[in-house]
Amino acid sequence: MFIYVGGESDEWVDDALKEATNKDMIVINLLDVLGDSVKEEEVKEGMQADEEEADDEDEEEPEYDEHVWLSLKNAKVLCGKITDELCTLDSENADTYKNNLKAYDEKLDKLDGEFKSLTDGAKNKTLIFGDRFPFRYFVDDYGLDYFAAFVGCSAETEASFETIVFLANKVDELNSGTIFTIENSDKKIAETIKSNTKSKKQNIAELNSLQSVTNEQIDSGTTYLSAMQDNYTVLKEALQ
């Protein structure tokens, strides 16, 4: 079995699969599994689009947001598809796979409910990101809004003066106490936004987009659920 996300970042996969020696291999494209629920990449007000995105605006072919795993609801659908295919590959152990899926679905549902309760009770439902923003599926799940420096797959590392000022003004306007980044950020953009606000007292918090989990972290016990639970803890502190 070969599993990949799909989309522009995985265009190399088609060529790789043509060279595969196992022609009976089951291939799962996660974007294909989700079908119509996949969202087009969004460039919001104040967001700095890189040159490629600006050039692509007039093209008919849409560019899809590939960060589908950051929705717990999507994760449940994808796990179901993977389980079905595992049962096909290894029918002798199908009951084990199905029982494992049931137990995992319960954990996903529990955390999904915790996020919903948290966000339903939040006064400020807008997140400010001094970074790329791969959490589109996540915020849509819980009725949150956002403003960010770049789209999720942007290659940009330096924000323009206009973007910094826009986001700093949004922090002031919304009286936001937190500016978010994703993992491994040097936090320079977030710090610059903070220094351009009126109070200059915001916390800078990190949400994990699971795009750069290392083998060492996995060996130390990091899982999809543990990372999303950590995101819950960070968001809970920010929204209180």
Secondary structure, 3 states (H helix, E strand, C coil): CEEECCCHHHCHHHHHHHCCCCCCCCEEEHHHHHHHHCCECCCCCCCCCCHHHHHHCCCCCCCECCCHHHCHHHHHHHHHHHHHHHHHHCHHHHHHHHHHHHHHHHHHHHHHHHHHHHHHCCCCCEEEEEEEECCHHHHHHCCCEEEEEEECCCCCCCCCHHHHHHHHHHHHHHCCCEEEEECCCCCHHHHHHHHCCCCCCCEEEEECCCCCCCHHHHHCCCCHHHHHHHHHHHHHHHHC
